[in-house]
Amino acid sequence: MAVAAASLGLVLAQGAQAAEAPTPANPASACQTPASPFKGAKLDGFKAEMRINFPAHPCPIYVWVLRLDEERLGRRYSGGEFFLYDPVNKEKFGGFLSGDIMTSTVSRPEYVSVSQDNVLPAGRTEVRYGNPGHPAVARVVATVTRG
């Protein structure tokens, strides 16, 4: 019994020392939150949002996306799909970010999530709604213009 009490005393003493030991610097404190890549861009129908991927990682991965604003989300849409369109080259391109999956079209306005990689580096990028097979006649829902 004396050996057990001595062992318990040693464990408690070690626990007290561990509790008093300084904790290493929080690695997350060194993480940087990136500035919006959409700063300076003209947004019409969009709002820029920062999303956090892998929040349990010491340094979370931040992703900036464009989402439809409240007014666009409140509109009625039926019979078509949302897609990205380059009005200069008159072609459908890119896609929407759904988690870590890219999809070329989405059917609901709340699924419109455009990553910075799917916005043209200069000029105008459009989100259109309608038949992706006939993009020229689809309705323009939102635009972002850079440069």
N, C-alpha and C positions, 0 to 999 in steps of 0.2 A: 504494500500500500504506500509505503514511503517512497519507493521508486516511482510509482505512478504519479504521486503528488509532485515529485521533483521533475518528472518529465513534463507534467502539465505546467509547472512553473516556468520551465525553459521555453515551452511553446508560447506561453503568454508573454514572456519577456521578448522573444523574437518578434512576436506580433506587435508589441509596443514599439520596438525599434523600427520595424517596417512602417508603422503608421507615422512615425516622426521623420522618416527619411524624406528628403526633398523629392518632389516629383519632377521628372524631366520636363523641359519646356514643351508646351503643347505644339506639335508640328502644324496643326491647323492655323495657328496664329500667324504663321509665315505665308499662308495662302493668300493669293491676290484675287480680288473680284474684278473680272475684266470690264472695261468700259464698253458701252453699247457700240457695236459696229454700225448701227443705224443712225448714230448721232450725225446730224447734218443732212440726212436724207429727208426728202419730202414724203410724208406718209399721208395717204388719203384712204380712209377706211380701215387702217391698220393701227395697232398699238404694239409697241415693243415690250416683250417680257423676257425676263431672265429665268431660265429653268435650271434646276440643279440635278445633275445625274450623279450617281454614286455618292450619296450624302454621308455614308459611313466611312468612306475613304478618308485618310488624313487630310488630303486636299480635294474637296469636292470638284467635280468637273462642271463648269458653268457653260450653258448653251443659251445664246440669245436667239429668240424666234419672233416672228411677226405673227400676230393673231388678229382676227377680225375684231373691229371695235364693237361696242355695245349696239350702236345703231344698225350696223350690218348684220349682227347676230339676230336682231329682232325682226328682220325682213323675212318674208315667206319665199321659199324656194321649192319648186317641184318640177320633176321631170328631167333633171339634168345632173351634172356633176361639176365640181369645182376642179380647176386645173390652172397651171401656170402658163403664161403666154408672153412671148417676146414680140411686141408690136412692130419693131423695126424689121426683123427677119420674118415676121408673119408665121411664127411656128410655136407649137406647144413644146415645152421643155421641162426638165426638172421634176420636182414633186414635193410632197408634203411629208413632214416628219411626224411619225406616229411612234412615240417612244424612241427606239433606236432603229426603226424600220422606215424605209422610204417608200412611199406609194405615189403613183403618178396622178391619181385622182382620188377625191373623197366625195361622199354623198351628203354630208351634213356640214353646216357652217362652223360648228364648234370644233370640227376636225381639221380646219385650215390652220396649219402651223408651218410657217416657212422659215427654214434655217438660213443663216447668212450665206451659206454655200449655194443656195438656190435663188439668190437675188443677183441680177446682173451687176457686174462691177461698175458699169456706167450706163446711164440711160434709164429707161423705164421698164419695170417688171409689173405685169398685171396678173391678178387672180380673176379668172372669168368663170361664168356659170352657164352651162348649156351642154351641147353635144361636143365632146372632145374631138370627134371626127370632123366637125365643121366649126373650128375655133373662130373663124372670122366673123361669124354671125352670133357668137355667144355674147352674153351680157358682161360688161366689165363691172366687177364688184369692188375691187380695191386695187390701189397702185402704190408702188414705192419708186421714187426717182432718185438716182444718185448722180453726182457729178454734173 
